[in-house]
Amino acid sequence: MLAAAAPTVPEPSAAYQGRGATWQRPVGPALLSLDGVQTNIGRYHILSDVGFDVPSGAVTMLLGRNGVGKTTTLRTIMGLWHARAGSIRFAGEKIEHWPPHRIARAGIGYVPESMSIFSDLTVAENVTLGAVSGPVSQQRLDWLFSLFPQLATFWRVPAGHLSGGQKQMLALSRALVEKRRLYLIDEPTKGLAPSVVSTVVSAIRDLKLQGATILMVEQNFAVARALGDQCVVMDDGRVTWRGQMSDLADDPELQTRLMGLTGDAA
Ligand SMILES: Nc1ncnc2c1ncn2[C@@H]1O[C@H](COP(=O)(O)OP(=O)(O)OP(=O)(O)O)[C@@H](O)[C@H]1O
């Protein structure tokens, strides 16, 4: 059973609300397409049949109970696990046999659930390492500091000294330090205090309002419904539902059937 969501999700900005409560963001053609993807980890068959599209300029939420294969799907897209069957197309290219560094250079930024920051390096060094295509622009840094002011405060501090929330802000900043064609974000609010959840949601909403394409795993359904346009639900290594977030958000029975959510969590 998924945990009940704390009511910590900030309201959309005035500009976003101005489009009207029922406004759906325009959904472009698929930037990423998975078809029949199967992944083994060791001798375990984890993904059996994963297929979905990630449309350009929208936020696609990847949802499902614990252990159904969401993280494995992101890692397979990133080339960190090898797809033993099926295809993964990104911007028209088949990437399922590419190594991770080539996938990153093609424009996919990844924020892993584990954050994967370098504890002995400073915040500045961690952020700089996130830039795969050249020097970091001051304009981009200023934007990151506006999203996460604490990043500037701790700029010269070893990342290992940061709190859990600050580490998550750093992990996001590493992916956001350059404009990517696609952002893969794995459970960015997991284990964070409500005020930090709010900061993280605001940052991702800011990114979304710039027209970014995002595929995000999120267990907090309040966060998922606040940010998501499209939704893909997985169970037992396969996709069981695809559709508009609004359709899932408005249907408590569907949430219970697909993800075991109770009314409290939705
Ligand atoms: N390194 C590994 N070795 C063996 N099994 C693994 C490994 N990583 C993941 N698994 C298994 O693969 C399955 C899918 O895991 P995955 O982390 O992709 O699920 P998830 O949907 O992201 O779950 P959660 O929401 O709990 O993070 C689980 O049964 C998990 O135990």
Ligand as a Chemical Component Dictionary entry (heavy atoms), coordinates in Angstrom:
data_LIG
# 
_chem_comp.id                   LIG 
_chem_comp.type                 NON-POLYMER 
_chem_comp.pdbx_formal_charge   0 
_chem_comp.three_letter_code    LIG 
# 
loop_
_chem_comp_atom.comp_id 
_chem_comp_atom.atom_id 
_chem_comp_atom.alt_atom_id 
_chem_comp_atom.type_symbol 
_chem_comp_atom.charge 
_chem_comp_atom.model_Cartn_x 
_chem_comp_atom.model_Cartn_y 
_chem_comp_atom.model_Cartn_z 
_chem_comp_atom.pdbx_ordinal 
LIG N1  N1  N 0 20.331 -5.149 -8.252  1  
LIG C1  C1  C 0 19.263 -5.953 -8.150  2  
LIG N2  N2  N 0 19.414 -7.277 -7.996  3  
LIG C2  C2  C 0 18.339 -8.108 -7.927  4  
LIG N3  N3  N 0 17.066 -7.704 -8.000  5  
LIG C3  C3  C 0 16.868 -6.391 -8.145  6  
LIG C4  C4  C 0 17.938 -5.450 -8.232  7  
LIG N4  N4  N 0 17.406 -4.220 -8.398  8  
LIG C5  C5  C 0 16.068 -4.382 -8.395  9  
LIG N5  N5  N 0 15.742 -5.680 -8.250  10 
LIG C6  C6  C 0 14.397 -6.237 -8.184  11 
LIG O1  O1  O 0 13.706 -5.817 -9.343  12 
LIG C7  C7  C 0 12.337 -5.572 -9.028  13 
LIG C8  C8  C 0 11.976 -4.193 -9.508  14 
LIG O2  O2  O 0 12.717 -3.252 -8.764  15 
LIG P1  P1  P 0 12.589 -1.688 -9.045  16 
LIG O3  O3  O 0 13.515 -0.987 -8.116  17 
LIG O4  O4  O 0 12.732 -1.454 -10.490 18 
LIG O5  O5  O 0 11.071 -1.423 -8.626  19 
LIG P2  P2  P 0 10.325 -0.060 -8.347  20 
LIG O6  O6  O 0 8.997  -0.175 -8.992  21 
LIG O7  O7  O 0 11.176 1.083  -8.741  22 
LIG O8  O8  O 0 10.176 -0.102 -6.772  23 
LIG P3  P3  P 0 10.202 1.060  -5.656  24 
LIG O9  O9  O 0 8.982  1.870  -5.897  25 
LIG O10 O10 O 0 10.141 0.297  -4.372  26 
LIG O11 O11 O 0 11.467 1.832  -5.830  27 
LIG C9  C9  C 0 12.185 -5.765 -7.524  28 
LIG O12 O12 O 0 11.659 -7.050 -7.285  29 
LIG C10 C10 C 0 13.599 -5.667 -7.024  30 
LIG O13 O13 O 0 13.779 -6.446 -5.868  31 
# 
loop_
_chem_comp_bond.comp_id 
_chem_comp_bond.atom_id_1 
_chem_comp_bond.atom_id_2 
_chem_comp_bond.value_order 
_chem_comp_bond.pdbx_ordinal 
LIG N1  C1  SING 1  
LIG C1  N2  SING 2  
LIG C1  C4  DOUB 3  
LIG N2  C2  DOUB 4  
LIG C2  N3  SING 5  
LIG N3  C3  DOUB 6  
LIG C3  C4  SING 7  
LIG C3  N5  SING 8  
LIG C4  N4  SING 9  
LIG N4  C5  DOUB 10 
LIG C5  N5  SING 11 
LIG N5  C6  SING 12 
LIG C6  O1  SING 13 
LIG C6  C10 SING 14 
LIG O1  C7  SING 15 
LIG C7  C8  SING 16 
LIG C7  C9  SING 17 
LIG C8  O2  SING 18 
LIG O2  P1  SING 19 
LIG P1  O3  DOUB 20 
LIG P1  O4  SING 21 
LIG P1  O5  SING 22 
LIG O5  P2  SING 23 
LIG P2  O6  DOUB 24 
LIG P2  O7  SING 25 
LIG P2  O8  SING 26 
LIG O8  P3  SING 27 
LIG P3  O9  DOUB 28 
LIG P3  O10 SING 29 
LIG P3  O11 SING 30 
LIG C9  O12 SING 31 
LIG C9  C10 SING 32 
LIG C10 O13 SING 33 
# 
